[in-house]
Amino acid sequence: MTKRHVELPPEVQARIDEAVAFADERLSADEPTGAVVGELLAMLHGDRAAYERYLTGRSEEPIATVRAASYDPRNALTESEHWAEQDPEELREAKYLNYLWRGFDESPLANNIAFALPFRRMLASHLFEEVGESCRLFGGIKIQCGHNIVMGDNVVVHNDVLLDDRGELVIGDRVSIADRTHLHTHSHDVVDQSDVTNYRTVIDDDARLGYDSMVNAGCRVGRNAMVGAGAMVRGDVPDRRTGRAASPWSRRRRSPERTAPRRRRRRTPRRWRGAGRGSRR
């Protein structure tokens, strides 16, 4: 079904474009990223006045002070900071931008896709190692680090997707990732869970990942391949193949070529099974 084209009134769209451009300009400025992120989050949550009071040292209730201070990611701890295999300098910058990503998703503006989609695409250009054109990144996407993600053009990532990039995560052009999909790039040793190994996980051009599917660390989903809803990918999915639930991948379907349908074998009636020649009743 072709989607309906819907536009906002020009003056509303102009204000949105201006706001996204403002955030992009602030993140590109020669200022500490943590301070810029704190400023933007306070604006996104309509809490600029309280944040200004915190910055000027005016006394507030203890919880209100901690809340205002937490807009600045330099005053907060995140899970990724505990991962010893990550480069501290690269992770520090990624932490600030990832903090903005998650904080934005909790703001009212995240519900307005006219603002949210271009804002996330702009933020990805600062956070990811590389991101292409016309990507559509929806709400609730959890990013582990951010700076280890390479994403191509025209990628669609739907709601509540996990992009684990403790290792290297490569997503090709025109990839579609359905809701609640998990893409992994690291694994834990089965005996010593503190022993972590990072991998390179690749989702190649034109691949489609179905709802609630999972791709294990180090796997490759090939060009124009499809992973079915609820499937767990435990090995490479070749080009133009379909991976299904309870199976790493399946040879049953191949696109775009079509093979001739197989003839169905005639089944022996149950009442004849086990009977010898001439023993029908």
Backbone as numpy.savetxt, mean C-alpha at the origin, in Angstrom:
# Nx Ny Nz CAx CAy CAz Cx Cy Cz
-17.70 -1.91 -16.77 -18.54 -0.72 -16.77 -17.66 0.53 -16.77
-17.95 1.45 -17.64 -17.20 2.70 -17.70 -17.58 3.58 -16.52
-16.56 4.19 -15.90 -16.83 5.05 -14.76 -17.40 6.38 -15.21
-18.24 6.94 -14.36 -18.80 8.26 -14.63 -17.78 9.32 -14.27
-17.63 10.31 -15.14 -16.70 11.40 -14.87 -17.42 12.48 -14.07
-16.86 12.79 -12.89 -17.46 13.77 -12.00 -16.42 14.81 -11.65
-16.82 16.07 -11.67 -15.90 17.16 -11.34 -16.51 18.07 -10.28
-15.64 18.68 -9.48 -16.07 19.70 -8.54 -16.20 21.03 -9.27
-16.93 21.97 -8.70 -16.97 23.32 -9.28 -15.55 23.87 -9.41
-15.26 24.61 -10.46 -13.89 25.08 -10.71 -13.25 25.82 -9.55
-14.03 26.65 -8.85 -13.44 27.41 -7.75 -13.07 26.50 -6.57
-13.82 25.40 -6.36 -13.49 24.45 -5.30 -12.23 23.67 -5.67
-12.16 23.22 -6.93 -10.99 22.48 -7.38 -9.74 23.35 -7.33
-9.89 24.63 -7.63 -8.74 25.54 -7.58 -8.20 25.66 -6.16
-9.10 25.70 -5.16 -8.65 25.78 -3.77 -7.93 24.50 -3.36
-8.44 23.35 -3.82 -7.78 22.08 -3.51 -6.39 22.04 -4.13
-6.28 22.43 -5.40 -4.98 22.43 -6.07 -4.00 23.35 -5.34
-4.50 24.48 -4.89 -3.65 25.43 -4.17 -3.17 24.84 -2.84
-4.06 24.14 -2.14 -3.70 23.55 -0.85 -2.66 22.45 -1.01
-2.83 21.58 -2.02 -1.86 20.51 -2.27 -0.51 21.11 -2.67
-0.54 22.13 -3.51 0.70 22.80 -3.93 1.39 23.45 -2.73
0.61 24.00 -1.81 1.19 24.61 -0.61 1.93 23.56 0.22
1.29 22.40 0.44 1.92 21.34 1.21 3.19 20.84 0.52
3.14 20.72 -0.79 4.31 20.28 -1.56 5.45 21.29 -1.41
5.11 22.55 -1.49 6.13 23.60 -1.34 6.75 23.58 0.05
5.93 23.39 1.08 6.45 23.35 2.45 7.38 22.15 2.65
7.01 20.98 2.10 7.85 19.80 2.25 9.13 19.90 1.44
9.14 20.74 0.42 10.34 20.93 -0.41 11.24 22.04 0.12
10.77 22.76 1.13 11.53 23.90 1.65 12.78 23.44 2.39
13.73 24.32 2.47 14.98 24.03 3.17 14.78 24.28 4.67
13.92 23.47 5.28 13.61 23.55 6.69 13.58 22.14 7.25
13.73 21.99 8.57 13.65 20.64 9.15 12.30 19.98 8.82
12.36 18.77 8.26 11.13 18.09 7.82 10.19 17.84 8.99
10.74 17.50 10.14 9.89 17.24 11.30 9.06 18.44 11.68
9.66 19.64 11.65 8.92 20.86 11.99 7.83 21.14 10.97
8.12 20.91 9.69 7.13 21.14 8.63 5.97 20.16 8.78
6.28 18.90 9.07 5.23 17.91 9.25 4.33 18.28 10.43
4.92 18.75 11.54 4.11 19.17 12.68 3.16 20.29 12.32
3.65 21.26 11.55 2.82 22.38 11.11 1.67 21.90 10.23
1.96 21.03 9.27 0.93 20.55 8.35 -0.11 19.70 9.07
0.32 18.84 9.99 -0.64 18.01 10.70 -1.56 18.86 11.57
-1.02 19.89 12.21 -1.88 20.77 13.01 -2.92 21.45 12.13
-2.53 21.85 10.92 -3.49 22.45 9.99 -4.54 21.44 9.55
-4.10 20.24 9.19 -5.02 19.22 8.69 -6.07 18.83 9.73
-5.70 18.92 11.00 -6.63 18.54 12.07 -7.31 19.76 12.68
-7.15 20.94 12.07 -7.81 22.13 12.57 -7.37 22.54 13.96
-6.10 22.29 14.27 -5.59 22.51 15.62 -4.40 23.47 15.62
-4.38 24.36 14.66 -3.22 25.26 14.54 -3.06 26.15 15.77
-4.18 26.63 16.35 -4.08 27.54 17.50 -3.43 26.84 18.69
-3.86 25.60 18.98 -3.27 24.86 20.09 -1.80 24.57 19.83
-1.46 24.27 18.58 -0.06 23.99 18.24 0.80 25.23 18.41
0.27 26.38 18.04 1.00 27.63 18.22 1.21 27.93 19.71
0.21 27.65 20.53 0.37 27.85 21.97 1.47 26.94 22.51
1.52 25.70 22.00 2.59 24.79 22.43 3.96 25.33 22.02
4.06 25.81 20.78 5.35 26.30 20.29 5.85 27.52 21.06
4.93 28.34 21.51 5.33 29.55 22.25 5.48 29.30 23.74
5.24 28.04 24.18 5.47 27.69 25.56 4.39 28.10 26.52
3.24 28.51 26.02 2.15 28.87 26.93 1.61 27.62 27.61
1.32 27.75 28.90 0.95 26.60 29.71 -0.41 26.06 29.28
-0.51 24.73 29.26 -1.75 24.03 28.96 -1.87 22.87 29.93
-3.00 22.20 29.91 -3.14 20.97 30.66 -2.14 19.94 30.13
-1.63 19.04 30.98 -0.58 18.11 30.54 -0.95 17.30 29.30
-2.16 16.76 29.26 -2.54 15.95 28.10 -2.64 16.82 26.85
-3.18 18.04 26.99 -3.28 18.93 25.84 -1.89 19.30 25.32
-0.93 19.45 26.22 0.44 19.77 25.80 1.07 18.60 25.05
0.90 17.39 25.58 1.45 16.20 24.91 0.78 16.00 23.55
-0.53 16.22 23.49 -1.25 16.07 22.22 -0.72 17.06 21.18
-0.56 18.31 21.56 -0.05 19.32 20.62 1.38 19.00 20.20
2.20 18.58 21.17 3.59 18.25 20.85 3.69 17.08 19.87
2.70 16.17 19.92 2.75 14.96 19.10 2.48 15.22 17.63
2.07 16.41 17.25 1.99 16.72 15.82 3.38 16.72 15.19
4.38 17.03 15.96 5.77 17.02 15.48 6.33 15.62 15.65
6.68 14.92 14.58 7.14 13.53 14.70 8.43 13.39 15.49
9.15 14.47 15.68 10.37 14.39 16.50 10.04 14.15 17.97
8.78 14.35 18.35 8.34 14.12 19.72 7.60 12.79 19.87
7.72 11.91 18.87 6.99 10.64 18.90 7.91 9.50 18.50
7.58 8.30 18.95 8.28 7.10 18.55 7.38 6.28 17.63
7.99 5.62 16.65 7.25 4.74 15.74 7.90 3.37 15.72
7.15 2.38 15.26 7.63 1.00 15.27 8.91 0.82 14.46
9.00 1.47 13.31 10.13 1.24 12.40 11.46 1.67 12.99
11.46 2.57 13.97 12.71 3.03 14.56 13.45 1.94 15.32
12.76 0.87 15.66 13.38 -0.22 16.41 14.06 -1.24 15.49
13.93 -1.10 14.18 14.48 -2.09 13.26 15.93 -1.78 12.96
16.82 -2.58 13.51 18.26 -2.28 13.48 18.86 -2.39 12.08
18.20 -3.15 11.18 18.80 -3.33 9.84 18.62 -2.11 8.94
17.77 -1.15 9.36 17.52 0.03 8.53 18.60 1.09 8.77
18.95 1.82 7.71 19.90 2.91 7.84 19.27 4.04 8.66
19.89 4.46 9.77 19.25 5.44 10.66 18.95 6.77 9.98
19.85 7.25 9.14 19.63 8.54 8.50 18.46 8.49 7.51
18.44 7.46 6.66 17.35 7.32 5.71 16.02 7.10 6.43
16.07 6.31 7.49 14.84 6.01 8.21 14.29 7.23 8.93
15.17 8.10 9.41 14.71 9.28 10.13 13.87 10.18 9.22
14.35 10.44 8.03 13.60 11.29 7.10 12.30 10.61 6.68
12.37 9.29 6.43 11.17 8.55 6.04 10.16 8.52 7.17
10.64 8.46 8.41 9.74 8.44 9.56 8.87 9.69 9.58
9.47 10.85 9.35 8.72 12.10 9.41 7.60 12.11 8.37
7.93 11.69 7.15 6.94 11.71 6.07 5.88 10.63 6.25
6.29 9.46 6.74 5.34 8.39 7.01 4.40 8.79 8.15
4.90 9.54 9.10 4.09 10.06 10.20 3.02 11.00 9.66
3.38 11.81 8.69 2.40 12.69 8.03 1.38 11.86 7.26
1.83 10.81 6.58 0.92 9.93 5.83 -0.16 9.37 6.75
0.26 8.82 7.88 -0.71 8.20 8.80 -1.58 9.25 9.48
-0.98 10.38 9.85 -1.76 11.43 10.48 -2.79 12.03 9.53
-2.44 12.13 8.25 -3.39 12.64 7.27 -4.60 11.72 7.17
-4.38 10.41 7.19 -5.49 9.45 7.06 -6.48 9.55 8.21
-6.08 10.14 9.31 -6.98 10.30 10.46 -7.64 11.67 10.47
-7.39 12.47 9.46 -7.97 13.81 9.40 -9.26 13.81 8.58
-10.14 14.80 8.77 -11.39 14.86 7.99 -11.16 14.95 6.48
-10.07 15.60 6.06 -9.83 15.75 4.62 -9.54 14.42 3.92
-9.17 13.40 4.68 -8.90 12.10 4.07 -10.15 11.50 3.45
-11.35 11.96 3.88 -12.61 11.43 3.33 -12.98 12.08 2.00
-12.31 13.15 1.63 -12.60 13.84 0.38 -11.56 13.41 -0.66
-11.93 12.47 -1.53 -10.92 11.92 -2.44 -10.44 12.96 -3.45
-11.20 14.01 -3.66 -10.73 15.08 -4.55 -9.48 15.73 -3.98
-9.36 15.75 -2.66 -8.15 16.25 -2.02 -7.19 15.11 -1.67
-7.74 14.00 -1.17 -6.91 12.94 -0.62 -6.03 12.27 -1.67
-6.57 12.00 -2.86 -5.76 11.31 -3.88 -4.58 12.14 -4.35
-4.76 13.41 -4.73 -3.58 14.20 -5.11 -2.64 14.47 -3.94
-3.19 14.58 -2.72 -2.31 14.82 -1.57 -1.41 13.61 -1.33
-1.99 12.39 -1.36 -1.16 11.20 -1.15 -0.16 11.01 -2.28
-0.58 11.31 -3.51 0.37 11.19 -4.63 1.52 12.17 -4.45
1.23 13.39 -4.01 2.28 14.38 -3.74 3.19 13.89 -2.62
2.59 13.38 -1.54 3.38 12.92 -0.40 4.25 11.73 -0.77
3.72 10.83 -1.62 4.51 9.68 -2.07 5.75 10.12 -2.84
5.67 11.23 -3.55 6.83 11.72 -4.30 7.95 12.15 -3.36
7.63 12.48 -2.14 8.65 12.81 -1.14 9.08 11.59 -0.34
8.14 10.65 -0.11 8.40 9.52 0.77 9.02 8.34 0.05
8.47 7.94 -1.10 8.95 6.75 -1.80 10.29 7.02 -2.47
11.01 5.92 -2.72 12.24 6.05 -3.50 11.92 6.56 -4.90
10.81 6.07 -5.44 10.37 6.50 -6.78 8.88 6.24 -6.91
8.15 7.17 -7.52 6.73 6.98 -7.77 6.40 7.58 -9.13
5.56 6.89 -9.90 5.22 7.33 -11.25 4.05 8.30 -11.27
3.53 8.50 -12.46 2.44 9.44 -12.68 1.08 8.77 -12.48
0.10 9.59 -12.12 -1.32 9.19 -12.09 -1.60 8.00 -11.19
-0.88 7.88 -10.08 -1.17 6.82 -9.11 -2.37 7.23 -8.24
-3.19 6.26 -7.88 -4.36 6.49 -7.03 -4.17 5.67 -5.76
-3.92 6.37 -4.66 -3.61 5.73 -3.39 -4.73 6.07 -2.40
-5.50 5.05 -2.01 -6.67 5.28 -1.19 -6.34 5.18 0.31
-7.35 5.24 1.15 -7.15 5.40 2.58 -6.72 4.13 3.29
-6.06 4.31 4.44 -5.70 3.19 5.30 -4.52 2.37 4.83
-3.76 2.86 3.85 -2.58 2.13 3.39 -1.49 2.24 4.46
-1.03 1.10 4.95 0.02 1.10 5.97 1.37 0.88 5.31
2.26 1.80 5.53 3.60 1.75 4.95 4.60 1.56 6.08
5.45 0.56 5.96 6.37 0.26 7.05 7.50 1.29 7.15
8.13 1.59 6.03 9.21 2.59 6.02 8.89 3.69 5.00
8.80 3.31 3.74 8.46 4.26 2.68 9.57 4.48 1.70
10.80 4.59 2.19 11.90 4.94 1.29 12.42 3.74 0.50
11.87 2.54 0.74 12.28 1.36 -0.01 11.23 0.93 -1.03
10.31 1.84 -1.39 9.24 1.52 -2.33 9.53 2.18 -3.67
9.45 1.39 -4.74 9.51 1.90 -6.11 8.17 1.57 -6.75
7.45 2.59 -7.22 6.10 2.41 -7.77 6.04 3.05 -9.15
5.45 2.33 -10.11 5.37 2.81 -11.48 4.20 3.73 -11.73
3.85 3.89 -13.01 2.77 4.78 -13.42 1.41 4.08 -13.31
0.37 4.89 -13.06 -1.03 4.43 -13.12 -1.31 3.24 -12.21
-0.68 3.24 -11.05 -0.92 2.19 -10.05 -2.14 2.58 -9.21
-2.97 1.59 -8.88 -4.11 1.80 -7.98 -3.91 0.92 -6.76
-3.88 1.54 -5.57 -3.78 0.81 -4.31 -5.03 1.17 -3.51
-5.86 0.17 -3.23 -7.13 0.42 -2.56 -6.96 0.47 -1.04
-8.06 0.43 -0.33 -8.07 0.69 1.11 -7.44 -0.44 1.93
-6.78 -0.02 3.03 -6.30 -0.95 4.07 -5.29 -1.96 3.54
-4.43 -1.53 2.67 -3.37 -2.38 2.11 -2.10 -2.20 2.93
-1.36 -3.30 3.14 -0.06 -3.24 3.80 1.03 -3.27 2.76
1.85 -2.23 2.74 3.04 -2.18 1.89 4.26 -2.28 2.81
4.71 -3.50 3.02 5.87 -3.76 3.88 7.13 -3.55 3.06
7.90 -2.54 3.39 9.13 -2.27 2.64 10.35 -2.24 3.56
10.37 -3.15 4.54 11.61 -3.32 5.30 12.70 -3.80 4.34
12.32 -4.63 3.39 13.21 -4.96 2.28 12.93 -4.00 1.14
12.97 -4.51 -0.09 12.71 -3.67 -1.27 11.40 -4.11 -1.90
10.51 -3.15 -2.12 9.21 -3.43 -2.73 9.12 -2.68 -4.06
8.96 -3.44 -5.14 8.89 -2.87 -6.49 7.52 -3.17 -7.07
6.80 -2.13 -7.45 5.45 -2.26 -8.02 5.48 -1.62 -9.40
5.16 -2.39 -10.44 5.29 -1.92 -11.81 4.15 -1.03 -12.25
4.13 -0.74 -13.54 3.11 0.13 -14.12 1.75 -0.58 -14.19
0.70 0.21 -13.97 -0.70 -0.22 -14.16 -1.08 -1.41 -13.27
-0.44 -1.53 -12.13 -0.78 -2.58 -11.17 -2.03 -2.17 -10.39
-2.90 -3.13 -10.12 -4.10 -2.90 -9.31 -4.03 -3.78 -8.07
-4.12 -3.15 -6.90 -4.01 -3.86 -5.63 -5.31 -3.64 -4.86
-6.07 -4.70 -4.65 -7.39 -4.59 -4.01 -7.26 -4.43 -2.50
-8.40 -4.10 -1.87 -8.46 -3.85 -0.44 -7.89 -5.02 0.37
-7.22 -4.66 1.48 -6.74 -5.59 2.50 -5.66 -6.54 1.99
-5.02 -6.21 0.88 -3.90 -7.00 0.39 -2.67 -6.72 1.24
-1.85 -7.75 1.45 -0.60 -7.60 2.20 0.57 -7.97 1.29
1.52 -7.05 1.14 2.74 -7.30 0.38 3.91 -7.28 1.35
4.63 -8.39 1.45 5.70 -8.52 2.44 7.07 -8.55 1.78
8.05 -7.98 2.48 9.44 -8.02 2.01 10.39 -8.52 3.09
9.88 -8.95 4.23 10.75 -9.49 5.27 10.10 -10.70 5.90
10.92 -11.54 6.50 10.41 -12.71 7.19 11.24 -12.94 8.45
10.64 -13.68 9.40 11.30 -14.00 10.66 11.69 -15.48 10.67
12.82 -15.79 11.27 13.24 -17.17 11.43 12.22 -17.91 12.30
11.93 -19.17 11.96 10.90 -19.92 12.68 11.33 -20.28 14.09
12.64 -20.29 14.36 13.13 -20.61 15.70 13.42 -19.34 16.48
14.18 -18.43 15.87 14.54 -17.17 16.53 13.81 -16.04 15.83
12.70 -15.57 16.39 11.90 -14.56 15.71 12.60 -13.21 15.61
13.68 -13.02 16.36 14.44 -11.77 16.24 15.38 -11.77 15.03
15.53 -12.94 14.40 16.37 -13.06 13.21 15.52 -12.72 11.99
15.73 -11.53 11.43 14.92 -11.02 10.31 15.74 -11.04 9.03
15.13 -11.52 7.96 15.76 -11.49 6.63 14.90 -10.64 5.71
15.53 -9.69 5.03 14.83 -8.82 4.09 15.02 -9.32 2.66
13.99 -9.12 1.84 13.98 -9.62 0.47 13.54 -8.52 -0.49
13.62 -8.83 -1.77 13.09 -7.96 -2.83 11.83 -8.61 -3.37
10.70 -7.95 -3.20 9.41 -8.44 -3.68 8.98 -7.59 -4.87
8.55 -8.24 -5.94 8.24 -7.54 -7.19 6.82 -7.87 -7.64
6.05 -6.83 -7.90 4.74 -6.96 -8.55 4.88 -6.32 -9.91
4.91 -7.12 -10.95 5.30 -6.62 -12.28 4.13 -5.92 -12.99
4.44 -5.32 -14.13 3.48 -4.50 -14.87 2.17 -5.24 -15.13
1.06 -4.50 -14.95 -0.29 -4.97 -15.30 -0.80 -6.12 -14.43
-0.11 -6.42 -13.33 -0.60 -7.47 -12.43 -1.79 -6.97 -11.63
-2.64 -7.90 -11.21 -3.80 -7.57 -10.38 -3.81 -8.48 -9.16
-3.93 -7.86 -7.99 -3.97 -8.61 -6.73 -5.37 -8.48 -6.14
-6.01 -9.60 -5.90 -7.40 -9.61 -5.44 -7.54 -9.30 -3.96
-8.79 -9.10 -3.56 -9.14 -8.72 -2.19 -8.57 -9.71 -1.18
-7.92 -9.16 -0.12 -7.44 -9.94 1.01 -6.39 -10.97 0.61
-5.65 -10.72 -0.46 -4.58 -11.63 -0.85 -3.28 -11.26 -0.13
-2.31 -12.17 -0.18 -1.03 -11.91 0.48 0.10 -12.42 -0.40
1.14 -11.60 -0.55 2.33 -11.98 -1.30 3.47 -12.08 -0.30
4.06 -13.26 -0.18 5.14 -13.47 0.77 6.43 -12.80 0.30
7.31 -12.58 1.25 8.58 -11.89 0.98 9.40 -12.64 -0.05
9.96 -11.89 -0.99 10.85 -12.45 -2.00 10.16 -13.00 -3.22
8.84 -12.94 -3.30 8.11 -13.48 -4.45 8.01 -12.44 -5.57
7.75 -12.95 -6.76 7.50 -12.09 -7.92 6.17 -12.48 -8.53
5.28 -11.49 -8.69 4.04 -11.69 -9.42 4.27 -11.14 -10.82
4.15 -11.99 -11.84 4.59 -11.65 -13.18 3.67 -10.67 -13.91
4.10 -10.28 -15.11 3.35 -9.35 -15.94 1.98 -9.91 -16.30
0.97 -9.07 -16.14 -0.40 -9.44 -16.50 -0.88 -10.68 -15.75
-0.28 -10.96 -14.60 -0.73 -12.08 -13.77 -1.83 -11.60 -12.83
-2.58 -12.55 -12.30 -3.65 -12.22 -11.36 -3.53 -13.12 -10.13
-3.68 -12.50 -8.96 -3.73 -13.25 -7.70 -5.16 -13.16 -7.20
-5.80 -14.30 -7.00 -7.20 -14.33 -6.63 -7.46 -13.84 -5.22
-8.71 -13.49 -4.95 -9.10 -13.02 -3.62 -8.79 -14.08 -2.57
-8.16 -13.66 -1.49 -7.85 -14.56 -0.40 -6.67 -15.47 -0.64
-5.98 -15.33 -1.77 -4.87 -16.23 -2.10 -3.61 -15.84 -1.33
-2.78 -16.85 -1.02 -1.48 -16.62 -0.42 -0.41 -17.02 -1.44
0.39 -16.05 -1.87 1.43 -16.32 -2.86 2.70 -16.71 -2.11
3.12 -17.98 -2.29 4.30 -18.49 -1.59 5.46 -18.75 -2.54
5.25 -18.48 -3.82 6.30 -18.64 -4.82 6.01 -17.71 -5.97
6.89 -17.65 -6.93 6.70 -16.74 -8.06 5.47 -17.13 -8.88
4.72 -16.12 -9.30 3.59 -16.32 -10.21 4.06 -15.92 -11.60
4.15 -16.85 -12.55 4.65 -16.51 -13.88 3.76 -15.51 -14.60
4.29 -14.92 -15.65 3.53 -13.98 -16.47 2.23 -14.63 -16.96
1.14 -13.83 -16.91 -0.15 -14.21 -17.46 -0.73 -15.47 -16.80
-0.41 -15.69 -15.55 -0.98 -16.82 -14.81 -1.88 -16.31 -13.69
-2.61 -17.23 -13.09 -3.51 -16.88 -11.99 -3.12 -17.65 -10.75
-2.87 -16.92 -9.66 -2.62 -17.54 -8.36 -3.92 -17.60 -7.59
-4.23 -18.77 -6.99 -5.50 -18.95 -6.30 -5.27 -19.27 -4.84
-6.34 -19.23 -4.05 -6.24 -19.55 -2.64 -5.74 -20.98 -2.45
-4.93 -21.18 -1.41 -4.38 -22.48 -1.03 -3.41 -23.04 -2.07
-2.93 -22.18 -2.98 -1.99 -22.63 -4.00 -1.08 -21.47 -4.37
0.24 -21.74 -4.51 1.13 -20.65 -4.92 0.72 -20.04 -6.24
0.38 -20.86 -7.21 -0.14 -20.35 -8.47 -0.75 -21.51 -9.23
-1.54 -21.21 -10.25 -2.30 -22.23 -10.98 -2.05 -22.10 -12.47
-2.01 -23.23 -13.16 -1.85 -23.23 -14.61 -3.18 -23.24 -15.35
-4.27 -23.12 -14.64 -5.57 -23.33 -15.29 -5.93 -22.23 -16.27
-5.48 -21.02 -15.99 -5.86 -19.92 -16.87 -4.63 -19.20 -17.37
-4.70 -18.77 -18.60 -3.61 -18.02 -19.20 -4.23 -16.92 -20.03
-3.78 -15.66 -19.86 -4.32 -14.56 -20.64 -3.18 -13.87 -21.37
-3.39 -13.25 -22.55 -4.71 -13.07 -23.14 -5.13 -14.21 -24.06
-4.21 -15.19 -24.32 -4.57 -16.28 -25.22 -5.62 -17.17 -24.57
-6.46 -17.78 -25.40 -7.46 -18.72 -24.91 -7.19 -20.09 -25.54
-7.28 -21.12 -24.75 -7.09 -22.47 -25.26 -8.45 -23.11 -25.48
-8.49 -24.13 -26.33 -9.75 -24.82 -26.61 -10.21 -25.55 -25.36
-11.51 -25.55 -25.07 -12.02 -26.23 -23.87 -11.78 -27.73 -23.96
-11.43 -28.33 -22.82 -11.22 -29.77 -22.79 -12.56 -30.50 -22.82
-12.57 -31.67 -23.48 -13.78 -32.47 -23.52 -13.97 -33.15 -22.17
-15.18 -33.11 -21.69 -15.49 -33.75 -20.42 -15.57 -35.26 -20.59
-14.89 -35.99 -19.71 -14.92 -37.45 -19.78 -16.26 -37.97 -19.26
-16.81 -38.90 -19.97 -18.09 -39.48 -19.54 -17.88 -40.30 -18.29
-18.70 -40.04 -17.29 -18.59 -40.76 -16.04 -19.41 -42.04 -16.09
-18.87 -43.09 -15.49 -19.58 -44.37 -15.43 -20.67 -44.28 -14.37
-21.90 -44.66 -14.70 -22.96 -44.63 -13.68 -22.56 -45.41 -12.43
-22.94 -44.87 -11.27 -22.52 -45.47 -10.00 -22.94 -46.92 -9.89
-24.10 -47.27 -10.44 -24.59 -48.64 -10.27 -23.77 -49.65 -11.06
-22.94 -49.15 -12.04 -22.12 -50.07 -12.83 -20.71 -50.20 -12.29
-20.32 -49.30 -11.36 -18.93 -49.31 -10.92 -18.61 -50.61 -10.18
-17.46 -51.15 -10.51 -17.02 -52.39 -9.88 -17.60 -53.63 -10.50
-18.52 -53.47 -11.40 -19.12 -54.66 -12.05 -18.31 -55.05 -13.25
-18.10 -56.35 -13.47 -17.37 -56.83 -14.61 -18.24 -56.82 -15.87
-17.62 -57.14 -17.01 -18.35 -57.18 -18.27 -19.46 -58.22 -18.19
-20.63 -57.82 -18.56 -21.76 -58.75 -18.57 -22.45 -58.90 -17.22
-22.01 -58.11 -16.21 -22.59 -58.27 -14.86 -23.58 -57.18 -14.50
-24.10 -56.43 -15.50 -25.07 -55.39 -15.20 -26.33 -56.00 -14.64
-26.95 -55.23 -13.74 -28.23 -55.72 -13.18 -29.37 -54.88 -13.70
